[in-house]
Amino acid sequence: MLRVAVVGSGPSGVYTAQSLVQQDRVPGVRVDVLDRLPCPYGLVRYGVAPDHEKIKSLQNSLRTVLEDERIRFLGNVEVGARGLTPARLLELYHAVVYCVGAARDRRLGVPGEDLAGSWSATEFVAWYSAHPDAAGSGFGLGARSAVVIGAGNVAVDVTRMLARGADELRTTDVPQGALAALEHSGIREVQMVARRGPGQARFTTKELRELGTLPGASVWVDPAELALDPSFADPSALPAVNRRNLEVVRGWAAEPDRAARARGRRIGLRFFLRPVEVLGEDGRVAGVRFERTAPDGSGGVRGTGAYEDVEAQLVLRAVGYRGVALPGLPFDETRGTVPHLAGRVVRDGAASPGEYVAGWIKRGPTGVIGTNRPCAKETAASLLADAPDLAARTVAADPVTALRELGHEPVTWPGWIAIERAEAELGRSLGRPPVKIPDWEGLRTAARAGAGS
């Protein structure tokens, strides 16, 4: 029997486990999927916006994999804590695949970035997704106006959540505390700001269009900013998704009067503005100073020396994610990834026997959820090719016993099912569908009610 640990239960981890057990090259593969959280599914549970129920339904297919008798879920197990180092894991398993994602947000690197009221989009998403590590501050939603810096789907998500009414979120699994804060939000205007033009923005058209369908909200775009984009007049050279994006914002720009007359929340899409300073007053965010940019002729932008101050009491930075080094594993600080060869971890220029990576920690924070499938298959193929040498090593007969001896309290699948039952009961008590439990103690208490947890 080949025992493999997969660290991380998001899509990349689950797809890796699936690829390992559904092949016929190496019989007898058994996989333990470890996660720091008591709950599986990674960013599908804690990163997909609560109003995107179709995407969140991917949990059903991930569940099918984790219920395979050859795969065991072990939540509440943190690699790097309580003596569970990468070296110790290799004493428990023949091979270990790290699928730990990219947990840190990229910073703007401008003065005032750490003022009260300036947050990363990662923190905001974690809060409305009920991540147990999330801050419970309410994010100052009594503010009048907000600025979201970024031009990807995360920026679109947080903009939409700020502009969407609480009544529309009541039928989702958003935690009760976040729902109450959003219900009493004073924000009337959200400006999503990009340093380049709409032809280079990275959001997908479906998510972009959603901004124009929110009840009680309207979208405005400055036609003059669109005209700065060389592709505005002739978008034929753009990829299809970028052409569709340009068509959407072009339509909004043609209806400036509708946005001006709107009484509800207003969403502004701004382009060719680069943040140079988060402005403060009495230690809190008061606005953002942007430098006007212009195309440099090579796909990038250059500063023009012209500046604009945008008032805001809340700033959300959505400029990308970055991998975090795991003590005991090599790490490329420049790329934010673990060095590898076809998924095999590289130490001192050579593949490290038994250590592998998949997902964002392998390739960087790129692609969509489906991109993890071929990435996971490549890593699994490398591991299976190495299987004869890996299986020759002696490992622990029962890794769970060893984990408990180290002080870990693994939450197994029945424990997770108990969490689901507790969240369903919480929702019923609030007259809502299942509502996520947002804190560590609540999750662990619920898990203990499950047999075998």
C-alpha positions as CSV (number, residue, x, y, z in Angstrom):
1,M,0.0,0.0,0.0
2,L,1.3,3.5,-0.9
3,R,0.3,6.0,1.7
4,V,0.1,9.6,0.5
5,A,-0.7,12.8,2.4
6,V,-2.2,15.7,0.4
7,V,-1.9,18.9,2.4
8,G,-4.8,21.2,1.5
9,S,-8.4,20.2,0.7
10,G,-9.2,22.8,-1.9
11,P,-9.7,22.0,-5.6
12,S,-6.0,21.3,-6.3
13,G,-5.7,19.0,-3.3
14,V,-8.9,17.1,-4.0
15,Y,-8.1,16.8,-7.7
16,T,-4.7,15.4,-6.8
17,A,-6.2,12.8,-4.5
18,Q,-8.7,11.9,-7.2
19,S,-5.9,11.5,-9.8
20,L,-3.9,9.2,-7.4
21,V,-6.7,6.8,-6.6
22,Q,-8.4,6.6,-10.0
23,Q,-5.5,5.3,-11.9
24,D,-4.5,1.7,-12.5
25,R,-0.7,1.9,-12.7
26,V,-0.1,1.6,-8.9
27,P,-2.6,-0.5,-7.0
28,G,-3.4,0.1,-3.3
29,V,-2.9,3.9,-3.1
30,R,-4.5,5.4,0.0
31,V,-4.6,9.2,0.5
32,D,-5.1,11.3,3.6
33,V,-6.2,14.8,2.7
34,L,-5.0,17.1,5.5
35,D,-6.3,20.6,6.1
36,R,-5.5,23.3,8.7
37,L,-9.3,24.0,8.9
38,P,-11.9,21.6,10.3
39,C,-13.8,22.1,7.0
40,P,-12.9,20.9,3.5
41,Y,-13.1,22.6,0.0
42,G,-10.6,25.5,0.5
43,L,-11.4,28.6,-1.5
44,V,-14.6,27.0,-2.8
45,R,-16.0,27.4,0.7
46,Y,-14.0,30.4,1.8
47,G,-13.3,32.3,-1.4
48,V,-16.2,32.1,-3.7
49,A,-18.7,34.8,-3.0
50,P,-21.9,33.6,-1.2
51,D,-24.2,34.9,-4.0
52,H,-22.3,32.7,-6.6
53,E,-24.2,29.6,-5.7
54,K,-23.6,27.9,-9.0
55,I,-19.8,28.0,-8.5
56,K,-20.2,27.0,-4.8
57,S,-22.1,23.9,-6.0
58,L,-18.7,22.6,-7.0
59,Q,-18.5,21.4,-3.4
60,N,-20.8,18.6,-4.4
61,S,-18.3,17.1,-6.9
62,L,-15.4,17.6,-4.4
63,R,-17.5,15.9,-1.7
64,T,-17.9,12.8,-4.0
65,V,-14.1,12.5,-4.2
66,L,-13.6,12.9,-0.5
67,E,-16.2,10.3,0.2
68,D,-14.2,7.7,-1.7
69,E,-13.2,4.8,0.7
70,R,-9.6,5.2,-0.4
71,I,-9.5,8.8,0.7
72,R,-9.6,10.1,4.2
73,F,-10.2,13.7,5.3
74,L,-8.3,14.9,8.3
75,G,-9.1,18.5,9.2
76,N,-7.8,20.6,12.0
77,V,-4.3,19.4,11.3
78,E,-1.8,22.2,10.7
79,V,1.6,21.4,9.1
80,G,4.3,23.4,10.8
81,A,2.5,23.3,14.2
82,R,2.9,21.0,17.1
83,G,6.0,19.3,15.6
84,L,4.3,18.3,12.3
85,T,7.2,19.4,10.1
86,P,7.6,18.3,6.4
87,A,10.4,16.0,7.6
88,R,8.0,14.4,10.2
89,L,5.3,14.0,7.5
90,L,7.7,12.0,5.4
91,E,8.1,9.6,8.4
92,L,4.3,9.1,8.4
93,Y,3.7,8.8,4.6
94,H,5.5,7.5,1.6
95,A,4.8,10.8,-0.2
96,V,3.5,14.2,0.6
97,V,1.8,16.6,-1.9
98,Y,1.5,20.3,-0.8
99,C,-1.5,22.1,-2.2
100,V,-1.5,25.0,0.2
101,G,-2.5,27.8,-2.3
102,A,-1.4,31.4,-2.0
103,A,-2.7,32.8,1.2
104,R,-1.2,36.2,1.4
105,D,-2.4,39.3,-0.5
106,R,0.0,41.5,-2.5
107,R,0.6,44.9,-1.2
108,L,0.4,48.3,-3.0
109,G,3.6,49.5,-1.4
110,V,2.4,53.1,-1.0
111,P,2.2,55.5,2.0
112,G,-0.9,55.2,4.1
113,E,-1.6,51.6,3.1
114,D,-1.9,50.5,6.8
115,L,-4.2,53.3,7.9
116,A,-7.4,52.2,9.7
117,G,-10.0,51.5,7.1
118,S,-7.5,50.2,4.5
119,W,-7.9,46.4,4.1
120,S,-6.8,43.7,1.7
121,A,-9.6,42.2,-0.3
122,T,-8.4,38.9,1.1
123,E,-9.5,40.0,4.6
124,F,-12.8,41.2,3.4
125,V,-13.6,38.0,1.5
126,A,-12.6,35.9,4.5
127,W,-15.0,38.0,6.7
128,Y,-18.1,37.6,4.5
129,S,-17.1,33.9,3.9
130,A,-17.0,33.1,7.6
131,H,-13.3,32.1,7.6
132,P,-12.5,31.4,11.3
133,D,-9.3,33.5,11.0
134,A,-11.2,36.6,9.8
135,A,-11.3,39.9,11.6
136,G,-14.7,40.6,13.2
137,S,-14.5,44.4,12.8
138,G,-17.4,45.0,10.4
139,F,-14.9,46.7,8.1
140,G,-16.3,50.2,8.8
141,L,-19.3,49.8,6.6
142,G,-20.7,53.0,8.1
143,A,-18.5,54.7,5.6
144,R,-20.1,56.8,2.8
145,S,-17.8,55.8,0.0
146,A,-15.4,53.0,-0.8
147,V,-12.5,52.5,-3.3
148,V,-11.6,49.0,-4.5
149,I,-8.2,48.9,-6.2
150,G,-7.8,46.2,-8.8
151,A,-9.3,44.9,-12.1
152,G,-9.8,41.2,-11.6
153,N,-12.7,39.0,-10.4
154,V,-11.8,39.5,-6.7
155,A,-12.2,43.2,-7.2
156,V,-15.5,42.6,-8.9
157,D,-16.7,40.3,-6.1
158,V,-16.0,42.7,-3.3
159,T,-17.4,45.6,-5.2
160,R,-20.6,43.6,-5.8
161,M,-20.8,42.6,-2.1
162,L,-20.5,46.3,-1.1
163,A,-23.3,47.3,-3.5
164,R,-25.6,44.4,-3.1
165,G,-28.6,44.7,-0.7
166,A,-28.7,42.5,2.4
167,D,-32.1,41.1,1.5
168,E,-30.5,39.4,-1.6
169,L,-27.8,37.9,0.7
170,R,-30.3,36.6,3.3
171,T,-30.9,33.4,1.2
172,T,-27.1,32.6,1.1
173,D,-24.8,31.1,3.7
174,V,-23.2,34.5,4.6
175,P,-22.6,34.5,8.4
176,Q,-25.1,36.4,10.4
177,G,-22.7,39.0,11.7
178,A,-21.6,40.0,8.2
179,L,-25.2,40.0,7.0
180,A,-26.1,42.4,9.8
181,A,-23.2,44.7,9.0
182,L,-24.0,44.8,5.3
183,E,-27.7,45.4,6.1
184,H,-26.7,48.6,8.0
185,S,-24.0,49.7,5.6
186,G,-23.9,53.4,4.9
187,I,-21.9,53.0,1.7
188,R,-23.6,54.8,-1.3
189,E,-20.7,54.8,-3.8
190,V,-18.0,52.3,-4.7
191,Q,-15.3,53.1,-7.2
192,M,-13.3,50.2,-8.7
193,V,-10.1,51.5,-10.0
194,A,-7.6,50.0,-12.4
195,R,-4.1,51.3,-13.4
196,R,-4.6,50.1,-17.0
197,G,-7.6,50.2,-19.5
198,P,-10.6,48.0,-19.8
199,G,-8.9,46.1,-22.7
200,Q,-6.3,44.8,-20.2
201,A,-8.6,44.1,-17.2
202,R,-8.7,40.5,-16.0
203,F,-12.3,40.1,-14.9
204,T,-14.5,37.7,-16.7
205,T,-17.5,39.1,-18.6
206,K,-20.1,37.2,-16.7
207,E,-18.9,38.6,-13.4
208,L,-18.5,42.1,-14.9
209,R,-22.1,42.1,-16.2
210,E,-23.5,41.2,-12.8
211,L,-22.6,44.7,-11.6
212,G,-25.2,46.1,-13.9
213,T,-27.9,43.8,-12.7
214,L,-27.9,44.6,-9.0
215,P,-31.2,45.9,-7.7
216,G,-30.9,49.4,-6.3
217,A,-27.5,50.0,-7.8
218,S,-26.2,51.6,-11.0
219,V,-22.9,51.6,-12.9
220,W,-21.1,54.6,-14.3
221,V,-18.0,54.8,-16.5
222,D,-16.2,57.9,-17.8
223,P,-16.1,57.8,-21.6
224,A,-13.0,60.0,-21.5
225,E,-11.1,57.3,-19.6
226,L,-12.2,54.6,-22.1
227,A,-11.0,56.7,-24.9
228,L,-7.5,56.5,-23.5
229,D,-7.4,52.8,-24.3
230,P,-5.9,52.2,-27.8
231,S,-8.2,49.2,-28.2
232,F,-11.3,51.3,-27.5
233,A,-11.7,52.4,-31.2
234,D,-10.6,49.0,-32.6
235,P,-10.8,46.1,-30.2
236,S,-10.4,43.4,-33.0
237,A,-6.9,42.5,-31.8
238,L,-8.0,41.7,-28.3
239,P,-8.8,38.2,-27.0
240,A,-12.5,37.4,-27.0
241,V,-13.1,37.9,-23.3
242,N,-11.4,41.3,-23.4
243,R,-13.6,42.4,-26.4
244,R,-16.7,41.4,-24.5
245,N,-15.6,43.3,-21.5
246,L,-15.0,46.4,-23.6
247,E,-18.5,46.1,-25.1
248,V,-20.0,46.0,-21.6
249,V,-18.2,49.0,-20.3
250,R,-18.9,50.9,-23.5
251,G,-22.6,50.3,-23.0
252,W,-22.4,51.7,-19.4
253,A,-20.4,54.7,-20.6
254,A,-23.2,55.5,-23.1
255,E,-25.7,55.9,-20.2
256,P,-24.1,58.5,-17.9
257,D,-27.5,60.1,-17.1
258,R,-29.0,56.9,-15.7
259,A,-26.2,56.6,-13.1
260,A,-26.4,60.3,-12.3
261,R,-30.2,60.1,-11.6
262,A,-29.9,56.9,-9.5
263,R,-30.9,57.1,-5.9
264,G,-29.4,53.8,-4.8
265,R,-25.8,52.8,-4.6
266,R,-23.5,53.9,-7.5
267,I,-20.7,51.8,-8.8
268,G,-18.0,53.6,-10.7
269,L,-15.5,51.8,-13.0
270,R,-12.3,53.9,-13.3
271,F,-9.4,53.3,-15.6
272,F,-5.8,54.5,-16.1
273,L,-5.3,55.5,-12.4
274,R,-2.4,54.3,-10.3
275,P,-2.6,54.6,-6.5
276,V,0.4,56.6,-5.1
277,E,-0.9,57.2,-1.5
278,V,-3.8,56.3,0.8
279,L,-4.8,59.6,2.3
280,G,-5.6,59.8,6.0
281,E,-7.3,62.0,8.6
282,D,-7.0,61.4,12.3
283,G,-5.4,58.1,11.6
284,R,-8.2,56.8,9.4
285,V,-8.6,56.5,5.6
286,A,-10.0,59.7,4.0
287,G,-9.3,59.0,0.4
288,V,-6.8,57.8,-2.2
289,R,-4.4,59.8,-4.4
290,F,-4.0,58.4,-7.9
291,E,-1.7,59.3,-10.7
292,R,-3.2,59.4,-14.1
293,T,-1.5,56.8,-16.4
294,A,-1.3,56.4,-20.1
295,P,-0.4,53.5,-22.4
296,D,3.3,53.1,-22.9
297,G,3.0,51.4,-26.3
298,S,4.3,48.1,-25.0
299,G,1.2,46.8,-23.1
300,G,2.0,48.7,-19.9
301,V,1.4,52.2,-18.6
302,R,3.5,55.2,-17.7
303,G,2.8,58.0,-15.2
304,T,1.7,61.3,-16.6
305,G,2.4,63.5,-13.6
306,A,-1.3,64.4,-13.2
307,Y,-3.0,63.4,-10.0
308,E,-6.6,62.9,-8.7
309,D,-7.8,62.5,-5.1
310,V,-10.8,60.2,-4.6
311,E,-12.7,60.5,-1.4
312,A,-13.2,57.3,0.5
313,Q,-13.5,56.0,4.1
314,L,-12.9,52.4,3.1
315,V,-10.2,51.0,0.8
316,L,-10.0,47.4,-0.3
317,R,-6.8,46.3,-2.1
318,A,-7.5,43.5,-4.7
319,V,-4.1,43.4,-6.5
320,G,-3.4,39.7,-6.3
321,Y,-2.3,36.9,-4.1
322,R,1.1,35.5,-3.1
323,G,2.3,32.2,-1.8
324,V,3.6,31.9,1.8
325,A,6.7,29.9,2.7
326,L,6.1,26.8,4.7
327,P,8.9,26.2,7.2
328,G,10.9,23.2,6.1
329,L,10.2,23.5,2.4
330,P,12.3,25.4,-0.1
331,F,10.7,28.7,-1.4
332,D,11.2,31.0,-4.2
333,E,10.6,34.5,-2.7
334,T,10.6,36.2,-6.1
335,R,7.8,34.0,-7.6
336,G,6.1,33.1,-4.3
337,T,6.2,29.4,-5.2
338,V,8.0,26.2,-4.2
339,P,10.6,25.2,-6.8
340,H,9.7,22.1,-8.6
341,L,10.2,19.9,-11.7
342,A,6.8,18.6,-13.0
343,G,5.5,18.8,-9.4
344,R,8.5,17.3,-7.7
345,V,9.9,19.6,-5.0
346,V,13.5,20.7,-5.8
347,R,16.0,21.0,-3.0
348,D,19.6,22.1,-3.8
349,G,19.0,21.6,-7.5
350,A,17.6,18.1,-7.3
351,A,14.2,16.5,-6.8
352,S,13.5,15.8,-3.2
353,P,12.2,12.2,-2.8
354,G,8.6,12.0,-1.7
355,E,7.8,15.7,-1.8
356,Y,5.5,17.3,-4.4
357,V,3.4,20.4,-5.0
358,A,0.3,21.2,-6.9
359,G,-2.0,24.2,-7.3
360,W,-1.0,27.8,-6.7
361,I,2.0,27.0,-4.5
362,K,3.3,25.2,-7.6
363,R,2.5,27.6,-10.4
364,G,1.5,30.9,-8.7
365,P,-2.0,32.4,-8.4
366,T,-3.1,32.0,-12.0
367,G,-6.0,30.4,-13.8
368,V,-9.5,29.4,-12.7
369,I,-10.7,26.5,-10.6
370,G,-10.6,24.1,-13.6
371,T,-6.9,25.0,-14.2
372,N,-6.1,22.9,-11.1
373,R,-7.1,19.6,-12.9
374,P,-4.2,19.4,-15.4
375,C,-1.9,20.8,-12.8
376,A,-2.9,18.0,-10.3
377,K,-2.7,15.3,-12.9
378,E,0.9,16.3,-13.8
379,T,2.0,16.1,-10.2
380,A,0.1,12.8,-9.6
381,A,1.8,11.3,-12.7
382,S,5.2,12.3,-11.3
383,L,4.4,10.7,-8.0
384,L,3.1,7.5,-9.5
385,A,6.2,7.2,-11.7
386,D,8.3,7.4,-8.5
387,A,6.1,4.9,-6.6
388,P,8.4,1.9,-6.7
389,D,11.1,3.8,-4.8
390,L,8.7,5.6,-2.5
391,A,6.9,2.4,-1.4
392,A,10.2,0.8,-0.3
393,R,10.4,3.2,2.6
394,T,8.9,2.2,6.0
395,V,6.3,4.6,7.3
396,A,3.9,4.8,10.3
397,A,1.3,2.1,10.4
398,D,-1.4,4.6,11.6
399,P,-0.7,8.3,10.9
400,V,-3.7,9.4,12.9
401,T,-2.3,7.9,16.1
402,A,1.0,9.7,15.4
403,L,-0.8,13.0,14.8
404,R,-2.7,12.7,18.0
405,E,0.5,12.0,19.9
406,L,1.9,15.3,18.5
407,G,-1.2,17.1,20.0
408,H,-3.3,17.4,16.9
409,E,-7.1,16.6,17.1
410,P,-8.0,15.5,13.6
411,V,-11.5,16.2,12.4
412,T,-12.5,13.3,10.2
413,W,-15.4,13.1,7.7
414,P,-18.1,12.4,10.4
415,G,-16.9,15.5,12.2
416,W,-17.3,17.6,9.1
417,I,-20.8,16.2,8.6
418,A,-21.6,17.2,12.1
419,I,-20.5,20.8,11.3
420,E,-22.8,20.8,8.3
421,R,-25.7,19.7,10.5
422,A,-24.9,22.4,13.0
423,E,-24.8,25.0,10.2
424,A,-28.2,23.8,8.9
425,E,-29.7,24.1,12.4
426,L,-28.2,27.6,12.8
427,G,-29.8,28.6,9.6
428,R,-33.2,27.2,10.7
429,S,-33.0,29.1,13.9
430,L,-32.5,32.3,11.9
431,G,-35.2,31.5,9.3
432,R,-32.5,31.1,6.7
433,P,-30.8,28.3,4.7
434,P,-27.6,26.8,6.3
435,V,-25.5,29.6,7.8
436,K,-21.8,29.2,8.2
437,I,-20.2,29.0,11.7
438,P,-17.6,31.8,11.7
439,D,-15.3,30.9,14.6
440,W,-12.8,28.2,15.5
441,E,-14.5,27.2,18.8
442,G,-17.9,26.9,17.2
443,L,-16.5,24.7,14.4
444,R,-14.5,22.5,16.7
445,T,-17.5,22.1,19.1
446,A,-19.7,21.1,16.3
447,A,-17.2,18.6,14.9
448,R,-16.8,16.9,18.3
449,A,-20.5,16.0,18.1
450,G,-19.7,13.8,15.0
451,A,-18.9,10.2,15.6
452,G,-15.2,9.5,15.0
453,S,-14.1,13.1,15.1
